Amino acid sequence: MAQNPFRIVITPGEPAGIGPDIVVKIAQQQWTAELVAVGDPDLLSARAKALKLPLALKELETGKQATSHQPGTLKIIPVSLATACQLGKLNPENSRYVIRCLEIAADCCLEGVAHAMVTGPVQKSIMNDAGIDFTGHTEFLAKYCNVSDVIMLFVADGLRVALATTHLPLSKVPQAITKEKIIHTVLLLQTELKKRFSIPDPKIFVCGLNPHAGEKGLLGREEIDEIEPAIKELIAKKINVIGPLPADTIFTEKYLKNADVILAMYHDQALPVVKYLGFGHAVNVTLGLPIIRTSVDHGTALDIAGTGEADATSLAAAIQLSIKLSDKKE
């Protein structure tokens, strides 16, 4: 493919939520990349009409070179909804449509048709109600791309926070924090930060699992039994890693100014901080995939779908980062 412009495929996500809204909104902006929505043309046209925004859709011709985006237009790979969508009303009949859009977008990247994919928000509960085992984009794409291990990385205003575990119930997290898991995650994180973000020797700061990083075993032994031995072995391999550090202080300036990335042990150890500091413009990146995938940092916001209130800043940030990562890949 030609170096520029890059082709970015976008999945709007849950059709009843704000995903289609924010796709229509970013289509109004100027982009150096070619933006391609994967979804139902009638859905996007209807949402543009509800928002009183212009939108001219043109089906993507995959054999042709990408062209720069023109405001008010959007290339599209058409995928039909199973049933008509009502604003703010979840319908399990459209769950398979959401999955199909993800599959097509991933295939575009795997086959070299597109440089990166950007995902809009989905509603996990309704897909499971439809009988689809879906815990999140991260896990779905790992399985679809036949990858055993991936990392969720959140990027916001220079802050990078990765997760050792993803969408696990809190009760299952301690069993998942093993020496082998920490070593493998840190090594993958180091490799991906070098490859994707051009950081030659990433400084990786690791959270403890328990309050005060276990308080020398008083508040839990995972640090002593699993995390500390992993870090010692990583240091012996010349990996630039520090920890375990208490999660209640690791996100202070003292540590953040020296870290290239913070590795948190579980989802809600990191996400409250990320969303407090960067909600609305943070980006979720999946590391370890053979493709580039970024995503918004918010949910489906069913209550404001079609009202014009949805903020497209996070989607814009996800697109910008996908272009930046595509440029490094080239």
ABEGO torsion letter per residue (X at the ends): XBAOBBBBBBBAEBAABAAAAAAAAAAABBBABBBBBBEBAAAAAAAAAAAGBBBBBBBBBAABBBBBBBBGBBBBBBBBBABBBBBGBBBAAAAAAAAAAAAAAAAAAAAGABABBBBBBBBAAAAAAAGBBBAEAAAAAAAAAGBABBBBBBBBGGBBBBBABBBBBAAAAAAABBAAAAAAAAAAAAAAAAAAAGBABBBBBBBBABBGGGGGGAAEAAAAAAAAAAAAAAAAAGBBBBOBBBAAAAABAAAAAABABBBBABAAAAAAAAAAAABGABBBBBBGBABBBBBBABBAGAAABGAGABBAAAAAAAAAAAAAAAAAAX
